[in-house]
Amino acid sequence: MDPTDIARWQFAIITVYHFLFVPITIGLTAIIAGYQTAWLRTRNPHWLRLVRFLGKLFLINFAIGVVTGIVQEFQFGMNWSDYSRFVGDIFGAPLAVEGLLAFFLESTFLGLWIFGWERLPEKVHLACIWLVHLGTVFSAYFILAANSWMQHPVGFAYNPDTGRAEMNDFAAVLLNKVQLVTFPHVLLSAYMTAAAFVVGVAFWNMRRHRDGTDDHRMYRSAVRTGALLVLVAGLGVAVTGDLQGKVMTEVQPMKMAAAEGLYETEAPASFSLFQLGTLDGSKETFAIKVPDLLSFLATGDPKAEVQGIDDLRAEYEETYGQDPGEKYYSAGDYTPVIPLTYWSFRLMIGLGLLAAAGAGVILWSTRRRARRAPGRRVLAIAVALPLLPLLANSFGWIFTEAGRQPWAVFGLMTTDLAVSPGVSAFEVIASLTVLTLLYGGLAVVEVRLLLTYIGRGADPMPEPPDDAAGSSDKPLAFAY
Amino acid sequence: MELTTVWFALIAVLWVGYFTLEGFDFGVGMLLPVLARDDTERRVMINTIGPVWDGNEVWLLVAGGATFAAFPEWYATLFSGFYLPLLLILVALIVRGLAFEYRHKRDDVAWRARWDLAIVVGSAVPAVLWGVAFGNILRGVPIDADKEYVGGFFNLLNPYALLGGVTTLLLFLTHGAMFIALKTDGPIRHRARALATRLGLGAAVAAVAFLGWTQLDTGTTASAVAFVGAAVALLAGVAAATSGREGWGFLGTFVAIALGVAGLFLALFPDVMPTSLADGTTLTTTNAAATAYTLRIMTVVAVVFTPVVLVYQGWTYWVFRKRISTHHIPASTDPGRTPTTPTAPAGSATP
């Protein structure tokens, strides 16, 4: 295998893995902060117990998210050094700002939140977890700005003397139109994912306590607030996703044509629900379609023309040349792998819709007037619920990154020229192997820990701190 | 001052921040089996750095990000060139970070022993390899005309760089022992103080040799001043610790590491990564830099936000300023299982 392929596999594996933890981190900090706010306002012990319970699960998740994030930053230099040289002037800036604005905020205030119970005034302690959440949101913003630039490069000029892309408008990079739809889409899907996680965890524990008990009521309120958030965030995900599709049709029509498996330009274009193609994805053989829907989704106008893969391929070959003789893009096929983009796009949307439907069922079956307690079937839905948006996130990234191929930076640099020229196949294989095995082992550890702690449920209400004599000699409220 | 010089200085500051802060938590991690006599003492040690180690590590991430943005060529050559050592460092930081968070999650001796090993190895590997990496950067490595590193892995294992690795290892061990002496109470505090003074002398020997070699090779007047200051601070810190002034002792190692790292950057300037090849390319602050536009934007961001970061990170250290001893540690590490009850204040007897 050629080192570019190995480097791509490594990027895909470690990024998809990292992003299993990121949305839960982003969303769960908001949910925990929300419950902690509710505790301070109502003094209902349920909220505090939920904060402590979810806080433990959150930390198990957060730890892996953080440590795998370190690899993300350095692998650009390790595996993609020519990419880093070419775009560092632009791409590096949001990364550096992310570190300074987001990572410091997140890590420092998380330390204060974890160890600050009973040491910080209550409101200051609450502010800490909100600041952690703010840090995660900043982080998402800047890293997505960097990614959006790869999808739709703006605010730069190519400098033939230095042979690199150079930034001339930072505001344009931060307010890239792709970014303006991607950021809310990703943020809302993070809320959706974390809320689904809360629903699953709380539902499982709710079933273990008899109806009418205090614990049952506590978990039920978590199930219902979570399910409601899944629905509300899910609606936002759908709306922003639709907007994103329209922007993407404009800036990367090939990606969207590949998402639809639309080979020939059509006006109006129909949306394919299901399609079988040849194995290499070069032709469609069978499809079930909804008339006009694609035109509407892609442009907002049901009769509009949507460009097909074959026309776009011809157009790209015209624009970028069969053999450009340029350093930063190589001649070749400007079509991504169609079956991959087609199915990842459908799985992203389908799993997201399924999660929303599941949340609807759970909300319905746990309503106050429900005639009987939710049964095993609803339990199955609740347990599966966290997995649906998690997988939808992964397929979303696979779609958006694979659909941009063969470009690393759309229209500027192809992936095969972005890879580190001096790094040997041995080195990349070594790191791919080491990281994959390590990540696999950690996944086992993490899942087992999570299941143990979910199974234990929330602790009883903690004793109120005794501020009287010798407070400096009593054990810490939290210790490693 | 040129913006490229400003950014060289800022990146030096980030590395100074990283080594002075994560340096002591590496030291604490490595000393876990040396200073602690039982699990409670190990937990005392881990809890001294519990609230801060993650924030300390962010200095590295920001140094990496800032290098990417301000000196893309340096970032690209360095990280693709030092591929395998960097991979080792990343793996070490991964298992170490998880160990802090996971070791107390199960009441199981074997589980804890494994994570303790992860903390020790995960702290020692980067402590050595960062020194080796900086030694190689200072000494110069084969970089060809395309700004690509063309040496292999074993090229990095030369005596000068290895001496650099020994130096950072001993400095971080001393720094960690000083921190434990400052942050704990009971027998462990006294063991840490005694160990810090012995380690400090070893660190001083290694540091004088390594920094002296650096000075002879590439030093300037400024770097010489910094190196002499580092040696004085280290010895003063050791002397203060010997006489029981742990705060001054820790300040001594802190300043020694800060001046040592600053001196390395002063000796490096204006290069960022010199080549050892006759027909190669030496990366300098100018030929490796981003454009003036990017540097200007980044300068504004750094000037506005760095003080804010320093204030709240400083505040964390203030909030958690109290010494920890064995009776502060809750009996169960596993808060989900049993309500916490204080153990007997075993370590409160002070000689």
Chai-1 contact restraints between the chains, C-beta under 6 A:
chainA,res_idxA,chainB,res_idxB,connection_type,confidence,min_distance_angstrom,max_distance_angstrom,comment,restraint_id
A,A63,B,L98,contact,1.0,0.0,6.0,A-B,restraint_1
A,A63,B,E101,contact,1.0,0.0,6.0,A-B,restraint_2
A,V67,B,I94,contact,1.0,0.0,6.0,A-B,restraint_3
A,V67,B,G97,contact,1.0,0.0,6.0,A-B,restraint_4
A,V67,B,L98,contact,1.0,0.0,6.0,A-B,restraint_5
A,I70,B,L93,contact,1.0,0.0,6.0,A-B,restraint_6
A,V71,B,L90,contact,1.0,0.0,6.0,A-B,restraint_7
A,E73,B,L61,contact,1.0,0.0,6.0,A-B,restraint_8
A,E73,B,G64,contact,1.0,0.0,6.0,A-B,restraint_9
A,F74,B,F79,contact,1.0,0.0,6.0,A-B,restraint_10
A,G77,B,Y75,contact,1.0,0.0,6.0,A-B,restraint_11
A,G77,B,A76,contact,1.0,0.0,6.0,A-B,restraint_12
A,G77,B,F79,contact,1.0,0.0,6.0,A-B,restraint_13
A,G77,B,S80,contact,1.0,0.0,6.0,A-B,restraint_14
A,M78,B,F79,contact,1.0,0.0,6.0,A-B,restraint_15
A,M78,B,S80,contact,1.0,0.0,6.0,A-B,restraint_16
A,M78,B,Y83,contact,1.0,0.0,6.0,A-B,restraint_17
A,S81,B,A76,contact,1.0,0.0,6.0,A-B,restraint_18
A,S81,B,S80,contact,1.0,0.0,6.0,A-B,restraint_19
A,S84,B,P72,contact,1.0,0.0,6.0,A-B,restraint_20
A,S84,B,Y75,contact,1.0,0.0,6.0,A-B,restraint_21
A,S84,B,A76,contact,1.0,0.0,6.0,A-B,restraint_22
A,R85,B,P72,contact,1.0,0.0,6.0,A-B,restraint_23
A,R85,B,E73,contact,1.0,0.0,6.0,A-B,restraint_24
A,R85,B,A76,contact,1.0,0.0,6.0,A-B,restraint_25
A,G88,B,F68,contact,1.0,0.0,6.0,A-B,restraint_26
A,G88,B,P72,contact,1.0,0.0,6.0,A-B,restraint_27
A,D89,B,A290,contact,1.0,0.0,6.0,A-B,restraint_28
A,D89,B,T291,contact,1.0,0.0,6.0,A-B,restraint_29
A,D89,B,T294,contact,1.0,0.0,6.0,A-B,restraint_30
A,G92,B,F68,contact,1.0,0.0,6.0,A-B,restraint_31
A,G92,B,A69,contact,1.0,0.0,6.0,A-B,restraint_32
A,G92,B,P72,contact,1.0,0.0,6.0,A-B,restraint_33
A,A93,B,A69,contact,1.0,0.0,6.0,A-B,restraint_34
A,A93,B,T294,contact,1.0,0.0,6.0,A-B,restraint_35
A,L95,B,G65,contact,1.0,0.0,6.0,A-B,restraint_36
A,L95,B,F68,contact,1.0,0.0,6.0,A-B,restraint_37
A,A96,B,G65,contact,1.0,0.0,6.0,A-B,restraint_38
A,A96,B,A66,contact,1.0,0.0,6.0,A-B,restraint_39
A,A96,B,A69,contact,1.0,0.0,6.0,A-B,restraint_40
A,V97,B,V301,contact,1.0,0.0,6.0,A-B,restraint_41
A,G99,B,L61,contact,1.0,0.0,6.0,A-B,restraint_42
A,G99,B,V62,contact,1.0,0.0,6.0,A-B,restraint_43
A,G99,B,G65,contact,1.0,0.0,6.0,A-B,restraint_44
A,L100,B,V62,contact,1.0,0.0,6.0,A-B,restraint_45
A,L100,B,F305,contact,1.0,0.0,6.0,A-B,restraint_46
A,F103,B,V58,contact,1.0,0.0,6.0,A-B,restraint_47
A,F103,B,L61,contact,1.0,0.0,6.0,A-B,restraint_48
A,F104,B,V58,contact,1.0,0.0,6.0,A-B,restraint_49
A,F104,B,V309,contact,1.0,0.0,6.0,A-B,restraint_50
A,S107,B,D54,contact,1.0,0.0,6.0,A-B,restraint_51
A,S107,B,G55,contact,1.0,0.0,6.0,A-B,restraint_52
A,S107,B,V58,contact,1.0,0.0,6.0,A-B,restraint_53
A,T108,B,G55,contact,1.0,0.0,6.0,A-B,restraint_54
A,T108,B,Y312,contact,1.0,0.0,6.0,A-B,restraint_55
A,T108,B,Q313,contact,1.0,0.0,6.0,A-B,restraint_56
A,T108,B,T316,contact,1.0,0.0,6.0,A-B,restraint_57
A,G111,B,P51,contact,1.0,0.0,6.0,A-B,restraint_58
A,G111,B,V52,contact,1.0,0.0,6.0,A-B,restraint_59
A,G111,B,D54,contact,1.0,0.0,6.0,A-B,restraint_60
A,G111,B,G55,contact,1.0,0.0,6.0,A-B,restraint_61
A,L112,B,T316,contact,1.0,0.0,6.0,A-B,restraint_62
A,F115,B,G50,contact,1.0,0.0,6.0,A-B,restraint_63
A,F115,B,P51,contact,1.0,0.0,6.0,A-B,restraint_64
A,E166,B,T291,contact,1.0,0.0,6.0,A-B,restraint_65
A,M167,B,Y293,contact,1.0,0.0,6.0,A-B,restraint_66
A,M167,B,T294,contact,1.0,0.0,6.0,A-B,restraint_67
A,N168,B,Y293,contact,1.0,0.0,6.0,A-B,restraint_68
A,F170,B,I297,contact,1.0,0.0,6.0,A-B,restraint_69
A,S420,B,S80,contact,1.0,0.0,6.0,A-B,restraint_70
A,G422,B,S80,contact,1.0,0.0,6.0,A-B,restraint_71
A,G422,B,E148,contact,1.0,0.0,6.0,A-B,restraint_72
A,G422,B,Y149,contact,1.0,0.0,6.0,A-B,restraint_73
A,V423,B,S80,contact,1.0,0.0,6.0,A-B,restraint_74
A,V423,B,Y83,contact,1.0,0.0,6.0,A-B,restraint_75
A,E427,B,Y83,contact,1.0,0.0,6.0,A-B,restraint_76
A,S431,B,L87,contact,1.0,0.0,6.0,A-B,restraint_77
A,L449,B,K105,contact,1.0,0.0,6.0,A-B,restraint_78
A,R456,B,G336,contact,1.0,0.0,6.0,A-B,restraint_79
A,P475,B,H328,contact,1.0,0.0,6.0,A-B,restraint_80
A,P475,B,P330,contact,1.0,0.0,6.0,A-B,restraint_81
A,P475,B,T340,contact,1.0,0.0,6.0,A-B,restraint_82
A,P475,B,P342,contact,1.0,0.0,6.0,A-B,restraint_83
A,L476,B,H328,contact,1.0,0.0,6.0,A-B,restraint_84
A,A479,B,N47,contact,1.0,0.0,6.0,A-B,restraint_85
A,A479,B,I329,contact,1.0,0.0,6.0,A-B,restraint_86
A,A479,B,P330,contact,1.0,0.0,6.0,A-B,restraint_87
A,Y480,B,I46,contact,1.0,0.0,6.0,A-B,restraint_88
A,Y480,B,N47,contact,1.0,0.0,6.0,A-B,restraint_89
A,Y480,B,G50,contact,1.0,0.0,6.0,A-B,restraint_90
A,Y480,B,H104,contact,1.0,0.0,6.0,A-B,restraint_91
